[in-house]
């Protein structure tokens, strides 16, 4: 009996033990796919950021509907969680729209770096809404994030008139920066909502609310702005398809990474997004980031990495 139990446990261990480093490889692949998707968003010239978001929602909807039917989870969700699902859908899609707008109006590196402030905002909102502890370490990470964003924005009242870049309108850069910060804030609130719901809601159902409400939100905004139009260039249409493919692929590999690897290590490896963004910006746009951007990137990545490492260290105790 004892030998049988040991043998059974050994077999289960073999089944559960993934290939060493596979989770980190999935995270690296996810970061690459997300970065390539961001590059395509930047490359699309004649399509509004909201319309890009709408196309991505349609694409993801075509994938999610068969998954929901197969898993028999329904399309509405548990009665007590529907309000949270609605908020998750509305705020998550707003975060996506702001992110695409940031990619179109500011540099790829700047927008990507600022989005990495999401973990810091998540800690703050988790303290406010979930009553989680907000330590002095969290406050320090918040200061680092704010410093990094200031270095990227370079407001004239601190850096003088030289803050304006050659060939780029500072007002447009500022709009893109605020959009990236808005994305980080909305994404953080979305993560807090997901944490609040926990495992009581199926993952695919959460994505379903995200894409269906996101599509509705995009259609309303496009009608209000009068910006709805099919892309004229065949290359832009190809980019829209690739944005959906690479975005979905990045999400799948990130989910698989979290399933088999510790969340802290995944979060640390995901900072490769910033590295890919800098490389793509130099190669495809011939735009070398300034030392201010590099300094801001180091501050933001250090704060997000520090927050992730601290959560991981606490979970190992």
C-alpha positions as CSV (number, residue, x, y, z in Angstrom):
1,X,0.0,0.0,0.0
2,X,2.8,2.4,1.0
3,X,4.8,1.6,-2.2
4,X,1.6,2.1,-4.3
5,X,1.1,5.5,-2.7
6,X,4.7,6.5,-3.4
7,X,4.5,5.3,-6.9
8,X,1.3,7.2,-7.5
9,X,2.8,10.4,-6.1
10,X,5.9,10.0,-8.2
11,X,3.8,9.6,-11.4
12,X,1.8,12.7,-10.5
13,X,5.0,14.6,-9.8
14,X,6.3,13.7,-13.3
15,X,3.1,14.8,-14.9
16,X,3.1,18.1,-13.1
17,X,6.7,18.9,-13.4
18,X,7.1,21.2,-16.4
19,X,10.3,21.6,-18.4
20,X,12.7,23.8,-16.4
21,X,12.5,27.4,-17.6
22,X,9.4,26.7,-19.8
23,X,7.3,29.3,-17.9
24,X,9.9,31.9,-18.4
25,X,10.2,31.0,-22.1
26,X,6.5,31.4,-22.4
27,X,6.7,34.8,-20.7
28,X,9.5,35.9,-23.0
29,X,7.5,34.8,-26.0
30,X,4.4,36.6,-24.7
31,X,6.4,39.8,-24.3
32,X,7.7,39.5,-27.8
33,X,4.2,38.9,-29.3
34,X,2.7,41.8,-27.3
35,X,5.6,44.1,-28.5
36,X,5.2,43.1,-32.1
37,X,1.4,43.8,-31.8
38,X,2.3,47.2,-30.4
39,X,4.6,47.8,-33.3
40,X,1.7,47.1,-35.7
41,X,-0.5,49.5,-33.9
42,X,2.2,52.2,-34.3
43,X,2.5,51.2,-38.0
44,X,-1.2,51.6,-38.8
45,X,-1.5,55.1,-40.2
46,X,-5.1,55.8,-41.3
47,X,-7.1,54.0,-38.6
48,X,-8.2,55.6,-35.3
49,X,-7.0,53.9,-32.1
50,X,-10.7,53.3,-31.1
51,X,-11.3,51.5,-34.4
52,X,-8.2,49.3,-33.9
53,X,-9.7,48.4,-30.5
54,X,-13.0,47.5,-32.1
55,X,-11.3,45.2,-34.7
56,X,-9.4,43.5,-31.9
57,X,-12.6,43.0,-29.9
58,X,-14.3,41.4,-33.0
59,X,-11.4,39.1,-33.6
60,X,-11.2,38.0,-29.9
61,X,-15.0,37.5,-29.9
62,X,-14.8,35.0,-32.7
63,X,-12.3,33.0,-30.6
64,X,-14.0,33.4,-27.2
65,X,-17.6,32.3,-28.2
66,X,-16.6,28.7,-29.2
67,X,-14.6,28.5,-25.9
68,X,-17.6,29.5,-23.8
69,X,-19.9,27.1,-25.6
70,X,-17.4,24.3,-25.1
71,X,-16.9,25.0,-21.4
72,X,-20.7,25.5,-20.9
73,X,-20.2,28.5,-18.7
74,X,-23.0,30.6,-20.2
75,X,-22.7,34.2,-21.3
76,X,-24.0,36.1,-18.3
77,X,-22.1,34.9,-15.3
78,X,-23.0,34.4,-11.6
79,X,-25.7,36.7,-10.3
80,X,-23.6,38.2,-7.6
81,X,-20.6,38.9,-9.9
82,X,-22.3,40.6,-12.8
83,X,-21.7,44.1,-11.6
84,X,-18.0,43.4,-11.3
85,X,-18.0,41.8,-14.7
86,X,-19.6,44.9,-16.2
87,X,-17.0,47.1,-14.5
88,X,-14.2,44.8,-15.7
89,X,-15.5,44.9,-19.3
90,X,-15.9,48.7,-19.4
91,X,-12.7,49.7,-17.6
92,X,-10.6,47.0,-19.3
93,X,-11.7,48.1,-22.8
94,X,-11.1,51.7,-21.9
95,X,-7.6,50.8,-20.9
96,X,-7.1,49.1,-24.3
97,X,-8.3,52.1,-26.2
98,X,-6.0,54.5,-24.2
99,X,-3.1,52.1,-24.8
100,X,-3.6,52.1,-28.6
101,X,-4.0,55.9,-28.6
102,X,-0.8,56.2,-26.6
103,X,1.1,54.0,-29.1
104,X,-0.2,56.2,-32.0
105,X,0.6,59.6,-30.4
106,X,3.9,59.1,-28.5
107,X,6.9,56.9,-29.0
108,X,6.7,53.1,-28.6
109,X,9.3,53.1,-25.8
110,X,7.6,55.9,-23.8
111,X,4.2,54.3,-24.0
112,X,5.5,50.8,-23.1
113,X,7.5,52.1,-20.1
114,X,4.6,54.0,-18.6
115,X,2.3,51.0,-18.8
116,X,4.7,49.2,-16.5
117,X,3.5,51.4,-13.7
118,X,0.3,49.3,-13.5
119,X,1.6,47.1,-10.6
120,X,2.3,50.2,-8.5
121,X,-1.3,51.5,-9.1
122,X,-2.6,48.0,-8.4
123,X,-1.1,48.0,-4.9
124,X,-2.6,51.4,-4.2
125,X,-6.1,50.5,-5.3
126,X,-5.9,47.1,-3.6
127,X,-5.2,49.1,-0.4
128,X,-8.2,51.4,-1.0
129,X,-10.8,48.9,-2.2
130,X,-9.7,45.5,-0.8
131,X,-8.1,46.8,2.4
132,X,-4.8,45.2,1.6
133,X,-1.7,46.4,3.4
134,X,0.1,49.3,1.8
135,X,3.7,49.2,3.1
136,X,6.5,51.8,3.0
137,X,8.0,49.7,0.3
138,X,4.9,50.3,-1.8
139,X,5.1,54.0,-1.2
140,X,8.8,53.9,-2.3
141,X,7.9,52.1,-5.5
142,X,5.1,54.7,-6.2
143,X,7.7,57.5,-5.8
144,X,10.0,55.7,-8.3
145,X,7.1,55.3,-10.7
146,X,6.1,59.0,-10.5
147,X,9.8,60.0,-11.0
148,X,10.1,57.8,-14.1
149,X,6.9,59.2,-15.6
150,X,8.1,62.8,-15.0
151,X,11.4,62.0,-16.7
152,X,9.5,60.7,-19.7
153,X,7.0,63.6,-19.8
154,X,9.6,66.2,-19.2
155,X,7.2,69.1,-18.3
156,X,8.5,72.5,-19.4
157,X,8.1,74.1,-16.0
158,X,10.7,71.6,-14.7
159,X,12.9,71.0,-17.7
160,X,12.6,74.3,-19.6
161,X,11.6,74.8,-23.3
162,X,14.3,72.3,-24.5
163,X,11.9,69.6,-23.4
164,X,10.2,69.8,-26.7
165,X,11.6,67.3,-29.2
166,X,12.6,68.1,-32.8
167,X,9.9,67.1,-35.2
168,X,7.4,66.2,-32.6
169,X,4.6,68.3,-31.1
170,X,5.0,68.4,-27.4
171,X,1.2,68.7,-26.9
172,X,0.7,65.4,-28.9
173,X,3.5,63.7,-26.9
174,X,1.8,64.9,-23.7
175,X,-1.6,63.5,-24.8
176,X,0.0,60.2,-25.5
177,X,1.7,60.2,-22.2
178,X,-1.5,60.9,-20.3
179,X,-3.3,58.2,-22.3
180,X,-0.5,55.7,-21.2
181,X,-0.9,56.8,-17.6
182,X,-4.7,56.4,-17.9
183,X,-4.2,52.9,-19.3
184,X,-2.1,52.0,-16.3
185,X,-4.7,53.3,-13.9
186,X,-7.6,51.6,-15.6
187,X,-5.6,48.4,-16.0
188,X,-4.8,48.5,-12.3
189,X,-8.5,48.9,-11.3
190,X,-9.3,46.0,-13.6
191,X,-6.8,43.8,-11.9
192,X,-8.3,44.7,-8.5
193,X,-11.8,43.8,-9.8
194,X,-10.5,40.4,-11.1
195,X,-8.8,39.8,-7.7
196,X,-12.1,40.7,-6.0
197,X,-14.0,38.1,-8.2
198,X,-11.3,35.5,-7.6
199,X,-12.0,32.0,-9.1
200,X,-15.7,32.4,-8.9
201,X,-15.8,33.6,-12.5
202,X,-14.5,31.6,-15.4
203,X,-11.5,33.3,-17.1
204,X,-13.1,33.1,-20.6
205,X,-16.3,34.7,-19.3
206,X,-14.3,37.6,-18.0
207,X,-12.7,38.0,-21.4
208,X,-16.2,37.8,-23.0
209,X,-17.4,40.8,-21.0
210,X,-14.2,42.6,-22.0
211,X,-14.7,42.1,-25.7
212,X,-18.5,42.6,-25.9
213,X,-18.5,45.7,-23.8
214,X,-15.3,46.9,-25.5
215,X,-16.9,46.6,-28.9
216,X,-20.0,48.4,-27.8
217,X,-17.9,51.2,-26.2
218,X,-15.8,51.5,-29.4
219,X,-18.9,51.7,-31.6
220,X,-20.4,54.5,-29.5
221,X,-17.2,56.5,-29.4
222,X,-16.6,56.1,-33.1
223,X,-20.1,57.2,-33.9
224,X,-19.7,60.2,-31.6
225,X,-16.4,61.1,-33.2
226,X,-17.4,60.3,-36.8
227,X,-14.2,58.4,-37.3
228,X,-15.6,55.0,-38.4
229,X,-14.1,54.0,-41.8
230,X,-12.6,50.9,-43.3
231,X,-8.9,51.1,-43.8
232,X,-8.1,52.0,-47.4
233,X,-4.7,50.4,-47.6
234,X,-4.4,46.7,-47.8
235,X,-1.3,46.8,-45.6
236,X,-3.3,48.4,-42.8
237,X,-6.0,45.7,-43.0
238,X,-3.2,43.1,-42.7
239,X,-1.8,44.9,-39.7
240,X,-5.3,44.9,-38.0
241,X,-5.5,41.1,-38.4
242,X,-1.9,40.7,-37.1
243,X,-2.7,42.9,-34.1
244,X,-5.5,40.6,-33.1
245,X,-3.4,37.5,-33.7
246,X,-0.3,38.6,-31.8
247,X,-2.5,40.1,-29.0
248,X,-4.3,36.8,-28.5
249,X,-1.1,34.8,-28.8
250,X,0.6,37.0,-26.2
251,X,-2.4,36.6,-23.8
252,X,-2.4,32.8,-24.3
253,X,1.4,32.3,-23.6
254,X,1.2,34.7,-20.6
255,X,-1.7,32.7,-19.1
256,X,0.3,29.4,-19.7
257,X,3.3,31.0,-18.0
258,X,1.4,32.0,-14.9
259,X,0.0,28.5,-14.7
260,X,3.3,26.8,-14.4
261,X,5.7,29.5,-13.1
262,X,5.8,31.7,-10.0
263,X,4.0,35.0,-10.6
264,X,6.9,37.1,-9.4
265,X,9.3,35.6,-11.9
266,X,6.8,36.0,-14.6
267,X,6.4,39.7,-13.8
268,X,10.1,40.2,-13.7
269,X,10.6,38.5,-17.1
270,X,7.8,40.5,-18.6
271,X,9.9,43.6,-18.3
272,X,11.5,42.4,-21.5
273,X,8.5,44.3,-23.1
274,X,10.5,47.5,-22.5
275,X,13.7,46.0,-24.1
276,X,11.7,44.9,-27.2
277,X,10.0,48.3,-27.4
278,X,13.4,50.1,-27.4
279,X,14.8,47.8,-30.0
280,X,11.7,48.1,-32.3
281,X,11.7,51.9,-32.0
282,X,15.3,52.2,-33.1
283,X,15.1,49.6,-35.9
284,X,11.7,50.4,-37.4
285,X,11.3,54.2,-36.7
286,X,15.0,55.2,-36.5
287,X,14.2,56.9,-33.2
288,X,16.9,56.6,-30.6
289,X,15.4,57.1,-27.1
290,X,16.8,60.0,-25.1
291,X,18.7,59.6,-21.9
292,X,15.7,61.0,-20.1
293,X,13.5,58.2,-21.4
294,X,16.2,55.6,-20.5
295,X,16.3,57.1,-17.0
296,X,12.5,57.1,-16.7
297,X,12.4,53.5,-18.0
298,X,14.9,52.4,-15.3
299,X,12.8,54.0,-12.6
300,X,9.5,52.5,-13.7
301,X,10.9,49.1,-14.4
302,X,12.8,49.1,-11.1
303,X,9.6,50.0,-9.2
304,X,7.4,47.4,-11.0
305,X,10.1,44.7,-10.7
306,X,10.6,45.6,-7.0
307,X,6.9,45.3,-6.3
308,X,6.7,41.9,-8.2
309,X,9.8,40.6,-6.4
310,X,8.4,41.7,-3.0
311,X,5.1,39.9,-3.6
312,X,7.0,36.8,-4.7
313,X,9.2,36.9,-1.6
314,X,6.3,37.3,0.7
315,X,4.5,34.3,-1.0
316,X,7.6,32.1,-0.4
317,X,7.6,32.7,3.3
